[in-house]
Amino acid sequence: MATVAVLIALPTQSPALLSVSAVAALVLGWAALRITWTEVLQSRRENASDRASTATAYRTLFSERAAEHAEFTTAMTERLAESTTTMHELQGALVKAQRETAAMTVRAENAESAHATALVRVAELVRSIDLLRAEQEAELVLGDAAPGSVEDLMAIEEKVAQAQASGKHASQTA
């Protein structure tokens, strides 16, 4: 607009018109400068406000993330502690089971040994009984009863009873 006023005043060569158009151009130039300066300041304020709100949002986000991280760390620490405790309990149970297995193995071996000893003793007693029966049958067949044969039978019965008692005693100690 100031440019149009100056362009109109120039061909007329009127000092008053030129002075008014020059002053109008100067005032309008200052007004344009002031408007531009106000716009720049306003844009700076808006940008500062945006940066402040962004910083606040990041601070809030950081606080939330820090809280989530602390919660996650606590949860993982608890889970790790529980896992470690469970692992130690299971290791203890495993050691206990291994000890019990070893004790059972020793008892089984001892029982097996006692069983083998008892079987040998039973076989010996069976042979003794068979031998005594054979002798008894031989005496009956020959009809030659020796004096004191009742006493001999009593002694044999005592030996058999002693052998049975020692066999029971051997199986009980095993």
N, CA and C of each residue as an Amber inpcrd file, in Angstrom:
protein
   522
   0.8070000  -1.1640000   0.0000000   0.0000000   0.0000000   0.0000000
   0.8780000   1.2660000   0.0000000   1.9310000   1.2620000   0.7800000
   2.8570000   2.4110000   0.7930000   3.5260000   2.5480000  -0.5470000
   3.8270000   1.4260000  -1.1710000   4.4560000   1.4650000  -2.4850000
   3.5170000   2.1170000  -3.4810000   2.2540000   1.8250000  -3.4470000
   1.2650000   2.3990000  -4.3560000   1.1670000   3.9030000  -4.1110000
   1.1860000   4.3400000  -2.8350000   1.0930000   5.7770000  -2.5170000
   2.3150000   6.5130000  -3.0340000   3.5030000   5.9290000  -2.8940000
   4.7330000   6.5750000  -3.3860000   4.7040000   6.6100000  -4.8990000
   4.2950000   5.5860000  -5.5760000   4.2410000   5.5530000  -7.0320000
   3.2390000   6.5900000  -7.5740000   2.1880000   6.8610000  -6.8790000
   1.2100000   7.8680000  -7.3160000   1.7830000   9.2720000  -7.0950000
   2.5310000   9.4830000  -5.9850000   3.0520000  10.8130000  -5.6450000
   4.2480000  11.1870000  -6.4920000   5.0070000  10.3080000  -6.9880000
   6.2120000  10.5970000  -7.7720000   5.8880000  11.3270000  -9.0790000
   4.9820000  10.9420000  -9.8780000   4.7420000  11.6730000 -11.1130000
   4.1960000  13.0800000 -10.8720000   3.5850000  13.3160000  -9.7610000
   3.0300000  14.6450000  -9.5080000   4.0910000  15.6290000  -9.0600000
   5.0910000  15.2570000  -8.5640000   6.2100000  16.0580000  -8.0760000
   5.7560000  17.0630000  -7.0190000   4.7570000  16.7440000  -6.3030000
   4.2500000  17.6130000  -5.2460000   4.9660000  17.2500000  -3.9560000
   5.6110000  18.2960000  -3.3090000   6.3430000  17.9880000  -2.0940000
   5.4030000  17.5310000  -0.9750000   4.2520000  18.0080000  -0.8740000
   3.3330000  17.6160000   0.1930000   2.8920000  16.1740000  -0.0020000
   2.5550000  15.8440000  -1.2250000   2.1160000  14.4780000  -1.5160000
   3.2670000  13.5080000  -1.3370000   4.4740000  13.9080000  -1.7510000
   5.6440000  13.0490000  -1.5720000   5.9430000  12.8840000  -0.0860000
   5.8190000  13.9390000   0.7010000   6.0960000  13.8690000   2.1360000
   5.0880000  12.9560000   2.8220000   3.8350000  13.0850000   2.4970000
   2.7940000  12.2460000   3.1020000   3.0090000  10.7890000   2.7020000
   3.3110000  10.5510000   1.4430000   3.5160000   9.1610000   1.0060000
   4.7680000   8.5770000   1.6400000   5.8270000   9.4170000   1.8350000
   7.0510000   8.9260000   2.4700000   6.7780000   8.5900000   3.9250000
   6.0520000   9.4840000   4.6350000   5.7270000   9.2260000   6.0460000
   4.8340000   7.9910000   6.1460000   3.8650000   7.8710000   5.2350000
   2.9800000   6.6970000   5.2460000   3.7930000   5.4330000   4.9930000
   4.7600000   5.4940000   4.0720000   5.5940000   4.3280000   3.7860000
   6.4160000   3.9680000   5.0120000   6.9600000   5.0080000   5.6910000
   7.7700000   4.7690000   6.8730000   6.9210000   4.1630000   7.9920000
   5.7350000   4.7120000   8.2530000   4.8510000   4.1970000   9.3120000
   4.4080000   2.7780000   8.9810000   4.0340000   2.5460000   7.7440000
   3.6030000   1.1910000   7.3490000   4.7670000   0.2010000   7.4270000
   5.9810000   0.6420000   7.1210000   7.1620000  -0.2270000   7.2430000
   7.4010000  -0.6260000   8.6870000   7.3030000   0.4170000   9.5970000
   7.4580000   0.1150000  11.0220000   6.3370000  -0.8080000  11.5140000
   5.1530000  -0.5960000  11.0510000   4.0240000  -1.4530000  11.4490000
   4.2620000  -2.8900000  10.9740000   4.7620000  -3.0300000   9.7520000
   5.0490000  -4.3720000   9.2250000   6.1470000  -5.0410000  10.0480000
   7.1810000  -4.2200000  10.3960000   8.2660000  -4.7540000  11.2140000
   7.7390000  -5.1900000  12.5800000   6.8650000  -4.3750000  13.1710000
   6.3250000  -4.7140000  14.4920000   5.4680000  -5.9730000  14.4110000
   4.6720000  -6.0960000  13.3980000   3.8300000  -7.2940000  13.2150000
   4.7130000  -8.5290000  13.0500000   5.7540000  -8.3980000  12.2240000
   6.6690000  -9.5300000  12.0030000   7.3560000  -9.9130000  13.3150000
   7.8150000  -8.8590000  14.0380000   8.4990000  -9.1210000  15.3080000
   7.5530000  -9.8080000  16.3060000   6.3110000  -9.3880000  16.3680000
   5.3190000 -10.0080000  17.2510000   5.0790000 -11.4610000  16.8460000
   5.0130000 -11.7000000  15.5440000   4.8320000 -13.0770000  15.0440000
   6.0100000 -13.9580000  15.4510000   7.2280000 -13.4140000  15.3080000
   8.4320000 -14.1820000  15.6820000   8.3970000 -14.5160000  17.1680000
   8.0840000 -13.4960000  18.0030000   8.0200000 -13.7390000  19.4440000
   6.9410000 -14.7640000  19.7870000   5.7890000 -14.6330000  19.1360000
   4.6940000 -15.5810000  19.3850000   5.1180000 -17.0030000  19.0060000
   5.7840000 -17.1440000  17.8610000   6.2190000 -18.4800000  17.4380000
   7.2690000 -19.0390000  18.4000000   8.1430000 -18.1390000  18.9270000
   9.1330000 -18.6040000  19.9100000   8.4320000 -19.0830000  21.1860000
   7.4300000 -18.3300000  21.6430000   6.6890000 -18.7280000  22.8440000
   5.9830000 -20.0730000  22.6270000   5.3510000 -20.2190000  21.4610000
   4.6650000 -21.4810000  21.1570000   5.6520000 -22.6450000  21.1150000
   6.8030000 -22.4110000  20.4630000   7.8250000 -23.4670000  20.4070000
   8.3390000 -23.8100000  21.8040000   8.5610000 -22.7770000  22.6310000
   9.0190000 -23.0270000  24.0010000   7.9650000 -23.8080000  24.7770000
   6.6950000 -23.4400000  24.5870000   5.6050000 -24.1510000  25.2510000
   5.5490000 -25.6060000  24.7790000   5.7000000 -25.8150000  23.4680000
   5.7160000 -27.1820000  22.9230000   6.8710000 -27.9850000  23.5080000
   8.0620000 -27.3550000  23.5550000   9.2250000 -28.0540000  24.1170000
   9.0010000 -28.3850000  25.5960000   8.3890000 -27.4440000  26.3280000
   8.1150000 -27.6790000  27.7510000   7.1190000 -28.8210000  27.9310000
   6.0580000 -28.8300000  27.1180000   5.0740000 -29.9160000  27.2340000
   5.6880000 -31.2520000  26.8130000   6.5470000 -31.2150000  25.7880000
   7.2390000 -32.4410000  25.3680000   8.1590000 -32.9320000  26.4840000
   8.8870000 -31.9940000  27.1100000   9.7730000 -32.3710000  28.2160000
   8.9720000 -32.9510000  29.3730000   7.8220000 -32.3560000  29.6670000
   6.9620000 -32.8710000  30.7350000   6.4600000 -34.2680000  30.3890000
   6.0710000 -34.4420000  29.1220000   5.5980000 -35.7600000  28.6830000
   6.7150000 -36.7950000  28.8000000   7.9320000 -36.4220000  28.3690000
   9.0600000 -37.3510000  28.4830000   9.3860000 -37.6430000  29.9480000
   9.2990000 -36.6200000  30.7970000   9.5710000 -36.8240000  32.2160000
   8.5490000 -37.7900000  32.8080000   7.2790000 -37.5910000  32.4670000
   6.2240000 -38.4850000  32.9320000   6.4470000 -39.8960000  32.3980000
   6.7640000 -39.9780000  31.1090000   7.0320000 -41.2730000  30.4970000
   8.2270000 -41.9430000  31.1620000   9.2790000 -41.1710000  31.4350000
  10.4630000 -41.7130000  32.0910000  10.1200000 -42.2170000  33.4900000
   9.2950000 -41.4600000  34.2120000   8.8760000 -41.8760000  35.5590000
   8.0950000 -43.1840000  35.4930000   7.1850000 -43.2700000  34.5190000
   6.4040000 -44.5020000  34.3540000   7.3120000 -45.6700000  34.0100000
   8.2360000 -45.4460000  33.0840000   9.1620000 -46.5120000  32.6810000
  10.0600000 -46.9230000  33.8480000  10.5010000 -45.9450000  34.6320000
  11.3410000 -46.2540000  35.7970000  10.5610000 -47.0890000  36.8080000
   9.2910000 -46.7400000  37.0220000   8.4470000 -47.5130000  37.9370000
   8.2240000 -48.9240000  37.3980000   7.9460000 -49.0350000  36.0930000
   7.7650000 -50.3510000  35.4740000   9.0410000 -51.1680000  35.5770000
  10.1720000 -50.5230000  35.3410000  11.4570000 -51.2180000  35.4310000
  11.7080000 -51.7020000  36.8610000  11.4170000 -50.8580000  37.8380000
  11.5980000 -51.2560000  39.2380000  10.6840000 -52.4280000  39.5860000
   9.4430000 -52.3760000  39.1100000   8.4970000 -53.4590000  39.3560000
   8.9720000 -54.7510000  38.6900000   9.4230000 -54.6380000  37.4480000
   9.9260000 -55.8040000  36.7240000  11.1530000 -56.3790000  37.4280000
  12.0560000 -55.5040000  37.8510000  13.2660000 -55.9600000  38.5370000
  12.9090000 -56.6790000  39.8320000  11.9620000 -56.1280000  40.5690000
  11.5260000 -56.7640000  41.8130000  10.9030000 -58.1310000  41.5280000
  10.0400000 -58.1930000  40.5290000   9.3880000 -59.4630000  40.1780000
  10.4170000 -60.5040000  39.7460000  11.3620000 -60.0920000  38.9200000
  12.3850000 -61.0350000  38.4560000  13.2900000 -61.4860000  39.6050000
  13.6020000 -60.5680000  40.5100000  14.4240000 -60.9280000  41.6660000
  13.6920000 -61.9410000  42.5340000  12.3940000 -61.7230000  42.7420000
  11.5990000 -62.6730000  43.5220000  11.5330000 -64.0250000  42.8280000
  11.3180000 -64.0170000  41.5280000  11.2590000 -65.2880000  40.7880000
  12.5880000 -66.0130000  40.8400000  13.6730000 -65.2620000  40.7230000
  15.0010000 -65.8650000  40.8070000  15.2340000 -66.4490000  42.1930000
  14.8160000 -65.7290000  43.2260000  14.9720000 -66.2360000  44.5940000
  14.1400000 -67.5030000  44.7950000  12.9040000 -67.4990000  44.2780000
  12.0560000 -68.6890000  44.3680000  12.6820000 -69.8590000  43.6210000
  13.2220000 -69.6020000  42.4350000  13.8600000 -70.6630000  41.6490000
  15.0600000 -71.2250000  42.3950000  15.8450000 -70.3300000  42.9740000
  17.0300000 -70.7690000  43.7040000  16.6190000 -71.5990000  44.9160000
  15.5930000 -71.1410000  45.6310000  15.1120000 -71.8870000  46.7950000
  14.5960000 -73.2570000  46.3730000  13.8060000 -73.2880000  45.3230000
  13.2800000 -74.5600000  44.8210000  14.4120000 -75.4830000  44.3870000
  15.4100000 -74.9110000  43.7180000  16.5440000 -75.7140000  43.2640000
  17.2770000 -76.3130000  44.4650000  17.4940000 -75.5150000  45.5160000
  18.1810000 -76.0280000  46.7020000  17.3480000 -77.1130000  47.3870000
  16.0360000 -76.9100000  47.4450000  15.1660000 -77.9240000  48.0400000
  15.2290000 -79.2200000  47.2470000  15.1880000 -79.1070000  45.9220000
  15.2460000 -80.3030000  45.0770000  16.5980000 -80.9960000  45.1900000
  17.6710000 -80.2110000  45.2920000  18.9900000 -80.8110000  45.4720000
  19.0500000 -81.5590000  46.7990000  18.4770000 -80.9590000  47.8480000
  18.4340000 -81.6300000  49.1500000  17.6400000 -82.9230000  49.0790000
  16.4980000 -82.8730000  48.3980000  15.6760000 -84.0760000  48.2420000
  16.4210000 -85.1410000  47.4450000  17.1640000 -84.7080000  46.4270000
  17.9400000 -85.6520000  45.6230000  19.0190000 -86.3170000  46.4630000
  19.7310000 -85.5340000  47.2590000  20.7830000 -86.0980000  48.1160000
  20.1720000 -87.0730000  49.1140000  19.0280000 -86.6870000  49.7050000
  18.3530000 -87.5680000  50.6560000  17.9460000 -88.8790000  49.9770000
  17.3860000 -88.7820000  48.7760000  16.9700000 -89.9830000  48.0370000
  18.1740000 -90.8550000  47.6970000  19.2940000 -90.2240000  47.3430000
  20.4990000 -91.0020000  47.0420000  20.9960000 -91.7270000  48.2900000
  20.9590000 -91.0460000  49.4420000  21.3850000 -91.6940000  50.6920000
  20.4690000 -92.8610000  51.0360000  19.1520000 -92.6320000  50.8870000
  18.2010000 -93.7040000  51.1700000  18.4130000 -94.8830000  50.2210000
  18.6870000 -94.5850000  48.9620000  18.9450000 -95.6460000  47.9870000
  20.1870000 -96.4350000  48.3690000  21.2330000 -95.7220000  48.7870000
  22.4600000 -96.4040000  49.1960000  22.1970000 -97.2790000  50.4190000
  21.4250000 -96.7670000  51.3920000  21.1110000 -97.5530000  52.5870000
  20.2780000 -98.7760000  52.2190000  19.3070000 -98.5910000  51.3280000
  18.4770000 -99.7190000  50.8800000  19.3160000-100.7610000  50.1430000
  20.2610000-100.2910000  49.3580000  21.1340000-101.2160000  48.6290000
  21.9510000-102.0440000  49.6040000  22.4970000-101.3880000  50.6310000
  23.2840000-102.1150000  51.6420000  22.3970000-103.1220000  52.3580000
  21.1750000-102.6970000  52.7490000  20.2650000-103.6270000  53.4200000
  19.8920000-104.7940000  52.5090000  19.6690000-104.5030000  51.2370000
  19.3190000-105.5740000  50.2950000  20.4770000-106.5520000  50.1390000
  21.6960000-106.0240000  50.0690000  22.8590000-106.9110000  49.9560000
  23.0130000-107.7590000  51.2120000  22.8070000-107.1540000  52.3870000
  22.8950000-107.9110000  53.6430000  21.8090000-108.9770000  53.7050000
  20.5920000-108.6190000  53.2940000  19.4930000-109.5830000  53.2920000
  19.7750000-110.7150000  52.3050000  20.3340000-110.3590000  51.1680000
  20.6690000-111.3820000  50.1720000  21.7360000-112.3250000  50.7110000
  22.7190000-111.7720000  51.3920000  23.7790000-112.5890000  51.9830000
  23.2060000-113.4990000  53.0670000  22.3220000-112.9420000  53.9190000
  21.6940000-113.7450000  54.9700000  20.8260000-114.8310000  54.3470000
  20.1450000-114.4940000  53.2620000  19.3090000-115.4780000  52.5820000
  20.1680000-116.6160000  52.0250000  21.2810000-116.2620000  51.4200000
  22.1730000-117.2920000  50.8780000  22.7080000-118.1740000  51.9970000
  23.0750000-117.5610000  53.1310000  23.5700000-118.3320000  54.2760000
  22.4760000-119.2530000  54.7980000  21.2430000-118.7390000  54.8810000
  20.1250000-119.5510000  55.3540000  19.8600000-120.7130000  54.4050000
  19.9530000-120.4740000  53.1010000  19.7410000-121.5610000  52.1310000
  20.7980000-122.6480000  52.2920000  22.0410000-122.2340000  52.5080000
  23.1190000-123.2130000  52.7130000  22.8470000-124.0100000  53.9780000
  22.4250000-123.3030000  55.0460000  22.1440000-123.9740000  56.3240000
  20.9720000-124.9250000  56.1750000  19.9220000-124.5240000  55.4610000
  18.7650000-125.4010000  55.2290000  19.1970000-126.6450000  54.4630000
  20.0480000-126.4430000  53.4520000  20.5250000-127.6000000  52.6820000
  21.3110000-128.5490000  53.5810000  22.1340000-128.0010000  54.4700000
  22.8950000-128.8490000  55.3970000  21.9560000-129.6110000  56.3210000
  20.9290000-128.9230000  56.8340000  19.9730000-129.5760000  57.7290000
  19.1810000-130.6570000  57.0090000  18.8100000-130.3740000  55.7580000
  18.0750000-131.3810000  54.9770000  18.9410000-132.6200000  54.7880000
  20.2320000-132.3900000  54.4940000  21.1480000-133.5390000  54.3570000
  21.2810000-134.3070000  55.6760000  21.3380000-133.5500000  56.7790000
  21.4480000-134.2120000  58.0880000  20.2020000-135.0270000  58.3840000
  19.0290000-134.4420000  58.0680000  17.7740000-135.1660000  58.3000000
  17.7200000-136.4080000  57.4240000  18.0950000-136.2710000  56.1550000
  18.0890000-137.4260000  55.2530000  19.0380000-138.5040000  55.7550000
  20.1910000-138.0870000  56.2370000  21.1800000-139.0390000  56.7550000
  20.6370000-139.7400000  57.9920000  19.9970000-138.9930000  58.8650000
  19.4350000-139.5900000  60.0760000  18.2880000-140.5290000  59.7450000
  17.4730000-140.1630000  58.7940000  16.3660000-141.0510000  58.3860000
  16.9060000-142.3350000  57.7720000  17.9530000-142.1440000  56.9620000
  18.5510000-143.3360000  56.3470000  19.1120000-144.2600000  57.4220000
  19.7440000-143.6800000  58.4350000  20.2790000-144.5100000  59.5270000
  19.1590000-145.1820000  60.2900000  18.0790000-144.4270000  60.5250000
  16.9440000-144.9670000  61.2580000  16.2990000-146.1030000  60.4800000
  16.1460000-145.9240000  59.1910000  15.5520000-146.9700000  58.3530000
  16.4530000-148.1930000  58.3170000  17.7560000-147.9420000  58.2870000
  18.6950000-149.0650000  58.2660000  18.5930000-149.8560000  59.5620000
  18.4330000-149.1720000  60.6780000  18.3040000-149.8720000  61.9540000
  17.0090000-150.6470000  62.0030000  15.9420000-150.0640000  61.4410000
  14.6600000-150.7570000  61.4460000  14.6760000-151.9600000  60.5140000
  15.3520000-151.8130000  59.3940000  15.4060000-152.9100000  58.4290000
  16.2380000-154.0520000  58.9950000  17.3220000-153.7260000  59.5910000
  18.1890000-154.7540000  60.1370000  17.6000000-155.3390000  61.4020000
  16.7340000-154.5770000  62.0230000  16.1120000-155.0610000  63.2330000
  17.1060000-155.1590000  64.3580000  18.1970000-154.5950000  64.1550000
  19.2580000-154.6690000  65.1450000  19.2350000-153.3880000  65.9410000
  18.3680000-153.3340000  66.8850000  18.2650000-152.1460000  67.6980000
  19.3200000-152.2160000  68.7620000  20.1100000-151.2680000  68.7530000
  21.1960000-151.2330000  69.7300000  20.6440000-150.7480000  71.0540000
  21.2660000-151.2150000  72.1250000  20.8010000-150.7060000  73.4030000
  21.0540000-149.2000000  73.4480000  20.1460000-148.5090000  73.9850000
  20.2810000-147.0570000  74.0720000  19.8720000-146.3660000  72.7870000
  19.1500000-147.0470000  71.8640000  18.7650000-146.4230000  70.6140000
  17.7800000-145.2910000  70.8440000  16.9750000-145.3680000  71.8830000
  16.0580000-144.2940000  72.2080000  16.8710000-143.0700000  72.6160000
  17.9270000-143.3140000  73.3470000  18.7900000-142.2110000  73.7490000
  19.4590000-141.5820000  72.5300000  19.8520000-142.4480000  71.5830000
  20.4590000-141.9190000  70.3620000  19.4510000-141.0550000  69.5860000
  18.2040000-141.5160000  69.5300000  17.1790000-140.7390000  68.8330000
  16.9430000-139.3940000  69.5250000  16.9620000-139.4000000  70.8280000
  16.7820000-138.1580000  71.5750000  17.9350000-137.1990000  71.2960000
  19.1390000-137.7200000  71.2110000  20.3080000-136.8830000  70.9300000
  20.2040000-136.3000000  69.5250000  19.7250000-137.1340000  68.5870000
  19.5800000-136.6650000  67.2070000  18.5340000-135.5560000  67.1430000
  17.4010000-135.7640000  67.8520000  16.3610000-134.7420000  67.8620000
  16.8820000-133.4380000  68.4520000  17.6930000-133.5420000  69.4970000
  18.2810000-132.3380000  70.0950000  19.1960000-131.6270000  69.1040000
  19.9870000-132.3930000  68.3540000  20.8810000-131.7820000  67.3530000
  20.0660000-131.0560000  66.2710000  18.9810000-131.7030000  65.8340000
  18.1350000-131.0940000  64.8110000  17.5080000-129.8090000  65.3530000
  17.0310000-129.8420000  66.5980000  16.4310000-128.6550000  67.2050000
  17.4600000-127.5360000  67.3300000  18.6820000-127.9060000  67.7170000
  19.7440000-126.8980000  67.8200000  20.0710000-126.3150000  66.4440000
  20.1130000-127.1840000  65.4460000  20.4150000-126.7120000  64.0950000
  19.3160000-125.7710000  63.5980000  18.0570000-126.1140000  63.8830000
  16.9580000-125.2430000  63.4780000  17.0120000-123.9110000  64.2170000
  17.3300000-123.9670000  65.4900000  17.4230000-122.7320000  66.2840000
  18.5560000-121.8490000  65.7730000  19.6850000-122.4390000  65.4290000
  20.7960000-121.6250000  64.9090000  20.4560000-121.0850000  63.5210000
  19.6620000-121.8020000  62.7380000  19.2180000-121.3100000  61.4310000
  18.2710000-120.1310000  61.5870000  17.3590000-120.2180000  62.5820000
  16.4540000-119.0960000  62.8370000  17.2350000-117.8910000  63.3370000
  18.2020000-118.1650000  64.1870000  19.0160000-117.0660000  64.7340000
  19.8100000-116.3760000  63.6150000  20.3230000-117.1340000  62.6690000
  21.0820000-116.5570000  61.5450000  20.1620000-115.7240000  60.6560000
  18.9250000-116.1730000  60.4420000  18.0200000-115.4050000  59.5780000
  17.5240000-114.1390000  60.2830000  17.4250000-114.1780000  61.6160000
  16.9940000-112.9850000  62.3500000  18.0790000-111.9260000  62.3800000
  19.3290000-112.2980000  62.4680000  20.4220000-111.3160000  62.4990000
  20.6240000-110.6850000  61.1400000  20.2150000-111.3510000  60.0860000
  20.3770000-110.7810000  58.7460000  19.3210000-109.7620000  58.5750000
